[in-house]
Amino acid sequence: MAKDVKPRVKVPGTAAAGEVVSIKTLISHQMESGQRKDKDGNLIPRSIINRFTCDFNGMNVIDVALDPAISTNPYFEFAARVDASGEFKFTWYDDDGSIYEDAKSITVS
């Protein structure tokens, strides 16, 4: 598991029914390639975020497959139409098997 991994998401707290809202996500992650060596000459194990998903009330909004060339601390911004109040669930998948999650609620009026 990568150290000091911190997902951050920004979702508006409220929206009108049918409104398209902007969602922003960033995960603090070093994205270790597996090709660098530590101070003792040992290879540092590969640890790369390889997939990001976002679901709203159980329905998929976005599913992104990431390649090893993705930068450190990957940032995503995307739009989603909300018709009802609910919860966005964000999931990042790491090559090492780790899963990082966050969730944010939105109220539709």
C-alpha positions in Angstrom: 0.0 0.0 0.0 1.3 3.4 -0.9 2.0 5.8 2.0 0.1 9.0 2.7 -2.6 8.4 0.1 -5.4 11.0 0.5 -8.4 11.2 -1.8 -10.1 14.6 -2.1 -13.3 15.3 -3.8 -15.4 18.4 -4.4 -19.2 18.1 -5.0 -21.7 20.9 -4.6 -23.9 20.5 -1.5 -27.1 21.4 -3.4 -28.4 21.4 -7.0 -31.7 21.9 -8.8 -33.3 18.8 -10.3 -31.8 18.1 -13.7 -28.8 20.4 -13.1 -25.4 19.4 -14.5 -22.9 19.8 -11.7 -19.1 19.9 -11.8 -17.3 17.2 -9.9 -13.6 17.5 -9.0 -11.3 14.8 -7.6 -7.7 14.6 -6.7 -5.8 11.8 -5.0 -2.4 12.3 -3.4 -0.4 9.3 -4.6 3.2 9.0 -5.6 2.6 6.6 -8.5 5.7 4.5 -8.1 6.7 2.9 -11.4 8.6 -0.1 -10.0 11.8 0.9 -11.8 13.4 3.1 -9.2 15.7 1.8 -6.4 15.8 2.7 -2.8 19.0 3.8 -1.0 20.0 0.2 -0.5 19.7 -0.6 -4.2 16.4 -2.6 -3.9 13.6 -2.0 -6.4 10.7 0.0 -5.0 7.6 -2.0 -5.7 5.2 -0.7 -8.4 2.2 1.2 -7.0 0.1 3.0 -9.6 -3.5 4.0 -9.6 -4.9 2.0 -12.6 -8.6 2.7 -12.4 -10.9 5.4 -11.1 -14.7 5.1 -10.8 -17.6 7.3 -9.7 -21.1 6.1 -9.0 -24.2 8.1 -8.1 -26.8 6.2 -6.1 -25.4 2.9 -7.4 -25.3 3.9 -11.1 -21.9 4.4 -12.8 -21.1 8.0 -13.8 -17.5 7.5 -15.0 -15.1 4.6 -15.2 -11.5 5.5 -16.2 -8.7 3.0 -17.0 -5.3 4.6 -16.3 -2.0 3.8 -17.9 1.4 3.8 -16.1 2.2 7.2 -17.7 -0.4 8.9 -15.5 1.1 11.7 -13.4 1.6 11.8 -9.7 -1.5 13.0 -7.8 -4.1 12.4 -10.6 -6.8 15.0 -10.9 -10.1 14.5 -12.6 -12.9 17.0 -13.4 -16.2 15.9 -15.0 -19.8 16.8 -15.1 -22.8 14.8 -13.9 -26.6 15.5 -14.2 -28.4 15.0 -10.9 -32.2 14.4 -10.8 -32.5 13.4 -7.2 -30.6 13.7 -3.9 -28.1 11.1 -3.3 -24.5 10.1 -2.8 -21.5 10.1 -5.1 -19.1 7.2 -4.4 -15.5 7.6 -5.6 -13.1 4.7 -5.9 -9.4 4.5 -6.9 -7.8 1.1 -7.5 -4.0 0.6 -7.1 -1.8 -2.0 -8.8 -0.8 -3.3 -5.4 -4.4 -4.3 -4.6 -5.2 -1.3 -2.4 -8.6 0.5 -2.9 -9.1 4.1 -1.8 -12.7 5.4 -1.4 -14.5 8.6 -0.6 -18.2 9.6 -0.8 -20.0 12.9 -0.9 -23.8 13.6 -0.7 -25.8 16.2 -2.7 -29.3 17.5 -2.0 -31.5 18.2 -5.0 -34.3 20.7 -4.5 
